[in-house]
Each structure stands twice: as structure tokens, then as C-alpha cells.
């Protein structure tokens, strides 16, 4: 993996990690608790990383394969 030098904030990294950990859990009524795809999409729109980049949850850096 190759780093892009683009980092999300520590707070955003922690929120994304929480979303990921809660993914698959449901609130009463069937509403999902964690939505990491939506949160990551919002971060993608905010930071505009290169096509194909993903976030390293340990460092918060956008990485390319």
C-alpha cells in the first residue's frame, strides 16, 4: 500500500472506527447502528483523495493499493 499524504482528523478516524465496529448491529425497529460506508463516502467528498484510495484506520491516511 502506498500513502497519499492526505490524513483525516483524529476525531474523524475515531468516528469511522466506531462506525466500523458497530456495523452489523441493529437498533430496535431494524435500523442499523453503524454505517461506515456512508461515513467514508462523506470523508471522500470532503478530502477528494485519488481514485481507488481507502482509509487506513490505524493512521487515518488515505492509501492507494
C-alpha positions as CSV (number, residue, x, y, z in Angstrom):
1,X,0.0,0.0,0.0
2,X,1.2,3.5,-0.9
3,X,0.4,6.5,1.3
4,X,-1.0,9.6,-0.3
5,X,-0.1,12.1,2.4
6,X,-3.7,13.0,2.9
7,X,-4.9,12.5,6.5
8,X,-8.3,12.7,8.1
9,X,-8.5,14.3,11.6
10,X,-8.1,12.1,14.7
11,X,-11.8,12.7,15.6
12,X,-12.9,11.6,12.1
13,X,-10.7,8.5,12.4
14,X,-12.2,7.6,15.7
15,X,-15.7,8.1,14.5
16,X,-15.1,6.0,11.4
17,X,-13.6,3.2,13.6
18,X,-16.7,3.3,15.8
19,X,-19.0,3.2,12.7
20,X,-17.0,0.2,11.5
21,X,-17.1,-1.6,14.9
22,X,-20.9,-1.1,15.2
23,X,-21.6,-2.2,11.6
24,X,-23.9,-5.2,11.6
25,X,-25.6,-4.2,14.9
26,X,-29.2,-3.0,14.8
27,X,-31.3,-0.7,16.9
28,X,-34.8,-1.7,17.9
29,X,-37.0,-1.5,14.8
30,X,-34.3,-2.8,12.5
31,X,-32.3,0.4,11.9
32,X,-28.6,-0.2,11.5
33,X,-26.3,1.3,14.1
34,X,-23.0,1.7,12.2
35,X,-22.9,2.9,8.6
36,X,-19.2,3.0,7.8
37,X,-19.8,3.2,4.0
38,X,-21.8,6.4,4.3
39,X,-19.3,8.0,6.7
40,X,-16.4,7.1,4.5
41,X,-18.2,8.5,1.4
42,X,-18.7,11.8,3.3
43,X,-15.0,11.9,4.1
44,X,-14.2,11.1,0.4
45,X,-16.3,14.1,-0.7
46,X,-14.6,16.3,1.9
47,X,-10.9,15.3,1.2
48,X,-11.2,14.3,-2.5
49,X,-8.5,11.6,-2.4
50,X,-7.1,9.9,-5.6
51,X,-9.4,7.3,-7.2
52,X,-9.2,3.9,-5.6
53,X,-7.8,5.2,-2.3
54,X,-9.0,3.9,1.1
55,X,-8.5,5.0,4.7
56,X,-6.0,3.2,7.0
57,X,-8.0,3.1,10.3
58,X,-4.8,3.0,12.3
59,X,-3.2,6.1,10.9
60,X,-6.1,8.0,9.2
61,X,-4.1,8.3,6.0
62,X,-5.7,7.7,2.6
63,X,-3.8,4.8,1.0
64,X,-3.6,3.5,-2.6
65,X,-3.2,-0.2,-3.4
